[in-house]
Amino acid sequence: MSLFGLNPVTAATAIFVALGACSAAPTPAPAQTQTDWRDVPLAPGTWVYRQDERGSVALYGEPDSEALFLVRCNADDRRIYFSFGGSLPSDSGTMAFQATHGEASYAARNSPGAQPYIVAATEASDDYLDTIAFSRGRIAVTVTGRTLAAIPNWPEMTRVFEDCRG
């Protein structure tokens, strides 16, 4: 005996296909909440370059307020110090950078200064400084426990790198 003139195997297959069509639609995957760092709005502010007795420094932030981000050349030890406003919940963490052509992370710690800053350091000869300098329009800085900050890579920052290289 056959169903609608179909042989038993074809009829069974048709029934399973029909029943499968009755099942609930698959649940869509959750929306991605992570935004590409290149799409994050730039942190408000502008760069300022200065020289002092320790070397040179580029400060990024809004006028008449503490800088959000600093890049300092310490001429005595030829090291670049990155400082990000705020403090780590513990004594140590990581300061991570993203640039158009790569990423790098540095050990970070709280600054002992009067203003709360998170500090990371590297040698002036670090090749990643060139990656930052040649990034297309911006870099991203992420510090342990803080949200990503997109910062423009204007010439003031690169000038500090070059000052330190001598």
C-alpha positions as CSV (number, residue, x, y, z in Angstrom):
1,M,0.0,0.0,0.0
2,S,1.3,3.5,-0.7
3,L,0.6,7.0,0.3
4,F,-0.7,9.1,-2.6
5,G,0.7,6.6,-5.0
6,L,4.3,6.8,-3.6
7,N,6.4,3.9,-2.6
8,P,6.8,3.5,1.2
9,V,10.4,4.9,1.4
10,T,9.5,8.0,-0.6
11,A,6.3,8.5,1.5
12,A,8.3,8.2,4.8
13,T,10.8,10.7,3.5
14,A,8.1,13.1,2.6
15,I,6.5,12.9,6.0
16,F,9.8,13.6,7.8
17,V,10.5,16.6,5.5
18,A,7.1,17.9,6.2
19,L,7.5,17.4,10.0
20,G,10.9,19.1,9.9
21,A,9.4,22.1,8.3
22,C,7.0,22.4,11.3
23,S,9.8,22.9,13.8
24,A,10.6,26.3,15.3
25,A,12.9,28.6,13.4
26,P,16.5,28.5,14.7
27,T,17.4,31.2,17.3
28,P,19.6,33.8,15.7
29,A,23.1,34.3,17.0
30,P,23.4,37.1,19.5
31,A,24.4,40.4,18.0
32,Q,28.1,41.3,18.2
33,T,28.6,44.0,20.9
34,Q,32.3,44.5,20.3
35,T,33.0,47.4,18.1
36,D,36.1,47.6,15.8
37,W,38.6,50.0,17.4
38,R,38.8,51.9,14.2
39,D,35.1,52.8,14.5
40,V,35.2,54.1,18.1
41,P,34.9,57.9,18.3
42,L,38.1,59.7,19.1
43,A,38.5,60.8,22.7
44,P,37.9,64.5,22.9
45,G,41.0,66.7,23.0
46,T,44.0,67.9,21.2
47,W,47.8,67.2,21.4
48,V,50.3,69.7,22.9
49,Y,54.1,69.2,22.7
50,R,56.5,70.6,25.3
51,Q,60.1,70.3,26.3
52,D,61.3,70.3,29.9
53,E,64.4,69.4,32.0
54,R,63.6,65.7,31.7
55,G,63.1,65.6,27.9
56,S,60.0,66.1,25.8
57,V,56.4,65.3,26.4
58,A,53.2,65.2,24.2
59,L,49.9,65.6,26.1
60,Y,46.5,64.7,24.8
61,G,43.3,65.9,26.4
62,E,40.9,68.7,26.6
63,P,42.1,72.3,27.2
64,D,42.2,73.4,30.9
65,S,42.0,69.9,32.3
66,E,44.4,67.1,33.2
67,A,45.7,65.2,30.1
68,L,44.0,61.9,29.3
69,F,47.1,60.4,27.7
70,L,50.8,61.4,27.8
71,V,53.9,60.3,25.9
72,R,57.2,61.3,27.5
73,C,60.8,60.9,26.5
74,N,63.0,60.6,29.5
75,A,66.3,61.8,28.1
76,D,68.4,60.3,30.9
77,D,67.5,56.6,30.1
78,R,66.2,57.0,26.5
79,R,62.9,55.4,27.4
80,I,59.4,56.3,26.3
81,Y,56.8,56.5,29.0
82,F,53.1,56.2,28.2
83,S,50.7,57.6,30.9
84,F,46.9,57.1,30.9
85,G,44.7,59.0,33.2
86,G,43.3,57.0,36.2
87,S,44.5,54.2,38.3
88,L,44.6,50.4,38.3
89,P,42.6,48.5,40.8
90,S,45.7,46.6,41.8
91,D,49.4,47.5,41.6
92,S,49.9,46.2,38.1
93,G,48.2,45.6,34.8
94,T,48.6,45.9,31.1
95,M,48.5,48.9,28.7
96,A,47.7,47.5,25.2
97,F,47.9,49.4,21.9
98,Q,46.3,48.8,18.6
99,A,47.5,50.4,15.4
100,T,46.7,49.9,11.8
101,H,49.5,47.4,11.3
102,G,49.8,45.6,14.7
103,E,49.3,45.4,18.4
104,A,51.5,45.5,21.4
105,S,51.1,45.3,25.2
106,Y,53.3,46.6,27.9
107,A,53.3,46.0,31.7
108,A,51.6,48.9,33.5
109,R,51.6,50.2,37.0
110,N,50.1,53.1,39.0
111,S,52.2,56.3,39.0
112,P,53.5,57.5,42.3
113,G,52.8,61.1,41.3
114,A,50.1,63.5,42.7
115,Q,47.8,62.9,39.7
116,P,46.5,59.4,39.2
117,Y,48.1,57.9,36.1
118,I,48.7,54.4,34.8
119,V,52.2,54.2,33.3
120,A,53.9,51.8,30.9
121,A,57.4,52.2,29.4
122,T,59.5,50.9,26.5
123,E,62.9,51.6,25.0
124,A,63.1,54.4,22.5
125,S,64.4,51.8,20.0
126,D,61.2,49.7,20.2
127,D,60.1,49.1,16.6
128,Y,56.4,49.2,17.7
129,L,56.8,53.0,18.1
130,D,57.1,53.2,14.3
131,T,53.9,51.2,14.0
132,I,52.1,53.7,16.2
133,A,53.6,56.6,14.3
134,F,52.5,55.2,10.9
135,S,49.0,54.1,12.0
136,R,46.3,55.6,9.8
137,G,44.9,58.5,11.8
138,R,44.5,56.9,15.2
139,I,45.6,54.3,17.7
140,A,43.6,52.5,20.4
141,V,44.8,52.3,24.0
142,T,43.3,49.9,26.4
143,V,44.3,49.6,30.1
144,T,43.4,46.8,32.4
145,G,39.9,47.5,33.8
146,R,39.2,50.5,31.6
147,T,37.4,51.0,28.3
148,L,39.3,51.5,25.0
149,A,40.3,55.0,24.1
150,A,40.8,56.0,20.5
151,I,43.5,58.7,20.2
152,P,44.7,60.5,17.1
153,N,48.3,59.9,16.3
154,W,49.3,63.4,15.4
155,P,52.9,64.5,14.9
156,E,53.4,65.6,18.5
157,M,53.5,62.0,19.7
158,T,55.9,61.0,16.9
159,R,58.2,63.9,17.7
160,V,58.6,62.6,21.2
161,F,59.6,59.2,19.9
162,E,62.2,60.9,17.6
163,D,63.5,63.2,20.4
164,C,64.3,60.1,22.5
165,R,66.1,58.3,19.7
166,G,68.5,61.2,19.4
